Amino acid sequence: MRRYTGGVAAAITFGMTVVAAVSAAASAPPWFVADKIEAFDGAEWAGLKLGVTTQDGVKKQFRNGRGDFSSSVELEQDGTQGYRVSAIYPNKDKKAPLHAIAVKYVSDADGLPLDKLVEALGPGEEMYPPQERYEEWKVVSYPQKGLLLFALGDRVPLVLMGYPDRIAEAASALLTREPLPVTEYVDPHRDEPRVVTFRDLDISFSVRGDLRLRNESEERREIEREVRSALQPGGGLRWDPSAAGGAYRISVTGSYNNNKNKGDGSVSVTISGITPYGQVSGSGYESFTIDGTSEATQELEDTRYNRSLAAAMREAEADVAQKLQKVGPPPLESFRRGWWDRVVDQYRFKTRGAAAGKTGSLL
């Protein structure tokens, strides 16, 4: 499905024959060769039959990979088309019958020209989201033909082919025929400080052999004071016991063998926190050696341990701060894609079963 260069046949003729050229590797299945979009008759397209072509069968017939949707199979082509064809199934059962077919361009800008498709298919029902339209997009529905065209401006990056009754339901359940104006997206959190908030402080120790903690309770309190000292007013990290989630976790391990005068340990720090744009996490890690003494046991709290603890904490905090600067509102296309995905999911999961004798129960 390359760009139109002339008439409809030149534009969406992926190949008029169902059988693809045989691969140079004789043992490999052939490439899939697609057909014109308008060739879909509500039941069959390029040799793929709704309710008939099984998942196992299509994998044996064509080269394949993971499709763009759950429980879908990509029908691999020779790699020059710029789009992917996904055979969509109701589940992962090898005997599951074909549920729908999707053609999705890798780049939205390279989609099919909308005017050429309308010229070939005739006028369709234009449908829009009932809210939040930040780009010039719509869905053109052809319920009698079993087609949904997902249009961005004058291009069609996504086409869904399926049972006509289900296509009609999927579009009408979520979309409206009243076009909302395209508005500028305004970040609702634009004036809020960039802060990562965490609720829990979790400190754990695991010491083995001849290693001991001088006073575990006091060491916990000391680390807590160290964490609090890092939470400067106006900084990017905030401890809030009432927060929805997030944690500052410090794990200290160590071991010592007095007979060998040898010991080592490590400090692992992970920070996960909540921001207006979702969760941010960071980590830090430091290892250290433990100097030997003539005593029967060795205390963990020596200079190398304390240095490693501070270094691991600073590393994790810096990791969070760096990631915090990169978070922000979702790209505009995510709103549109979210609607498109909901329409496809409506078709796949929430509409009624297809005509009796084709697929049976698909839910």
N, C-alpha and C positions, 0 to 999 in steps of 0.2 A: 504494500500500500504506500507507494511513493507519492510525492506531490503530483497533482494533476498537471499534465502537460498538454492536454487537449480535451477530448471528450471524456465521458465517464469511463469508458472501457480502458482508455489509456491510464486513467488515474487509479482505479481500484481493481484493475485486473491483476491479480497476483499470479495468475496462471489459470487458464480455462480448463485444464485437465485436473482430475483428482489425483492421479498417480504421478508422483514426483520422479525426477530423474534418479536413477540408481546411483548410490554413492560409489566412490572409487573403492571403498572397502566393501567387498562383496558380502561380508557377514553383518554389516550394519544396516539397520532399517533405513529407508529413504527419507529425504527431507520432506516436510509437509509443504504443499503448494496450495495457497489460499485462492479464493474466488472473489468475484465482485461482491460488494456489500449488498447491492440490490438483488443478487441471486438468492439470498436467503428467503425461503418461502414459509417461514414459521415452523418448519419441521426439520429441514436439512440444509446443510451448507458445506460445500467442498467435500462431500462424501461423509460428513459427520451427521449422524441422525440423532435428534433428541429422543431420549427414552429408549434408544436401541444400542448405540455405540458404547460399549463398556469401557471402564477405566483400564482394565487389563488389555482389552483388545486394541485400544488406541496406542498403548505403550508398545505393543508388539508390532503395530503397523508402521509407526513413525518414530524417528528420533525424538526424544522428549527430555524434559527437565521439569523443575518445579515451576508451577504457574504463578501468576500475579495474585491469586486469591486462594483462600483456604480450600483444601481438597480440590485443587485444580492442577492440571498438567499442561506445561508449555509444549506446544507442537513446534519443534525446532525447524527453522528454515535455513537458508544458506548464509544468513548473517548480513545481508545487504539491505534489508527492508526498513529498518529503523522502528519497527513495531514488533510486538509479541502477540501471539495467538494463544489463549488459554482455554482449554476444555474444562468446564466447571462441573464438578460432581457433587451430589448431596452429602457424601461421606467418603472415607478412604477405602471402602470395600472394593476389591478388585472387580467384582461383578456389578458394581453400581452403574446405572445407565446415565448417559450424558444429560446434564441438567441445563446447561447454557453454554454459550461461547462468547468470549470477550476478546476484542482486538484493542490493544493499548499501545499508544506511541510512547517511546522512551522520552521524547521531548514534546511538551505541549505545543510548541510552535510548529512542529512538523506534522500536526494532525491533518486529516483530510479537509479540503475546502468545503465548508458548509453549503455554499450556494450550489456546488456541483452535485452534492448528495441530494439536496432538495429538488434539484432539477431532475434527477433520476428517479427519486422516490415519490415526488409530489409533496404538497404541503403537509406538514406534520403538526401535532399539537405542541405548542411551545409552553414549557412549564418552568417555574422559578421557585427558589426557596421562599418560605414565608417570612424569613428574617435574614439579617446579616449578609448582604451581597456587596462584597468589596471589589469584585472584578466583574467584567461584562461576561457573565456566563449564564447558560440555560441548558435545559434538557429538552430535546425535540423527540416527542414520542410518536411512534407509529404502531399503536396497539394491534391493529389488524394484521400488520406484517410481522409483529414480534420483534420490533427494533426500538432501541433507545440510543439516541445520539447525544453524547455529552459534549456540548460545544463551549469553547472559550473564544469569544470574539467571533472571527470568521473561520476558525479551525475546529476540527472534531478530533480530539486526542484519544477518545474512548468510545467504543461502540459495544453495546450489549445485545446479543441475539438470544431469544428464548421463546418459551411458550407464549403466544399472544395474550391469553387471559392473565397470566402472571405478570407479563410486562405491563399491561394496563393497570393492574393493581399496585405494582411496585411504585410507579410514578405518581399515581393519584393519591396514594397513602401519605406521601411526604411532601409533595410539591403543590404549588398553586399556579393558576393561570394568570394571576395578577402580578406583573413584574414590579418588584421594588426597585427604586433607583439605586444606582451604584454610588456608595458613599465612601468617604475616606475613613480608614481604620484609625481609631485613636486608642492608644495603649492605656487601659484603665489604671495601670500602675506606674505611669510615667513620672509622677511626682513623689513616689515613695522611695525611701532610701534602699539601697541594695544591701540586704542583710540576709544571712543564713541563720535560721533559728533552730536550735536543738533543744530537746526536752530532757534527755537522760544523760547522766555521766556515769560511765561504767568502768571501773578500775579492777583489774584482776592480776593476781600473782601466781606463778607456778615455779616453785624453787625445789630443787632435788639434791640428793647426795648430802654433802657436808655444808651446803649453803643454807643460810637462814636469814630471815628478816629480823632486824633489831626490834621493831615494833610496827606490826602491820597496820594497826589503826592509825598510828601517828603518820606513817608513810602515806596512807590514803588521804589524810587531811592535808598533808604537805602537797601532794599532787593536785588536790582540789584547789588549794590556794594558787598553785602555779597556773592551773587552767583559768581561774578567775582573773588572774593578773594579765592574761592574754586578751581578755575581753574588754578592750578599751572602749569608753563611751564614743559612740559615733563610728565604731569599727564595723567590719563586715561579718562578725560572728557574735551571736547572742544566745545566752542560756536562758531559756524560759520554761519553767516547770509546767506551765499551762499550754505549751505548744502542742500542735497536732501530732508531732512525731520528731524523729531525728535523734541522734545520739553522738556523744563524744566518747569513744571507747579506747582504753589504754590497756594493753596486755603485756605484762612483763614476765619473761621466762629466764631461768638461770639454773646452772648446776655447777657443783664444785667437788673435786676429789682431793681430799687432804693428803692422801698417800702420794699422789702425783703432783701435788701443788699446782693443779691446773683446773681452770674453770672458765666458763664463758656464759654469755646471756644475750638477750635481745629485747628490744622494745618495739612493739607494733602499735601504731595509732591509726584509727579510722574515724573520720568525721562525716556524718551524713546529716543534712539539714534541709529545712523547708524554705523555699523562696516563693514569691508571688508567681513565678513561672515554673514551679515544679521543684523537684529535689536536686540537690547538689551534694556531691560527696568527694572526699579527698583522703589521702593516706600518706603515712610516713613510716619509715623503718630504719632502725639502727641496731648494730650488733656491737658487743664489747667483750673484752677479756677481763678476768678477775685475777688480781694479784694474790699470790699465796702468802700465808703467814705460818707461824709455828703453832697456832691455836688449833684445837680439835675441829672447830667449825669456822666457817668464813661468813662474814656479814655481807649482804648484798649492797648495802648503802656505802659504796665507795665513789671516788671521783669519776671514774670511767662510766659507771652506771648513770650517775646524775647527768653527765654530759650527753650520754646517748638518749636519755629520757627527754631532755630539753630539745635536742636536735630532731628527734622523731616528731615531737609535738609541733615544732616550728615548720617542719617539712609538710606535715598534714595541713596545717593552717594556711601555709602559702599555696598549697595545691587547691584548697577550697577557694581562697581569694582569687586565684587566677581563673578558675572556672566560673566564679561568680560574675566576673567582668564580661563573660561571653554569653550569659543567659539573657533572654529578652523575650518579647512577644513572639508568638509563632509567625512564620512567613504567611503572607496573604493566601498563597495557594493552599495552605493547610485547611483553611475554612472551606474552600471550594471542594477540595479533595475529601474532606470530611462528609460533606453532603453527598458527593458522588458515591462514596463507599457505603453510606447509609442506604442509598437507593438500591445499590447492588445487593447489599445484605437483606434488604426488604424482599427483593426477588428471591433470594436464596433460602431464607429462613422463615419469613413471616407471612407469605402469601399462601393462598389455598393450594391444594394439590392440583396437578395438571389433569388434563382430560383422562377419563377412565380408560384403562387399557394401555396407557403409555408408560407411566412411571410408578403408579400406585402412590403410596404415602412417601412424601419427600421430607417430612418433618422429623 
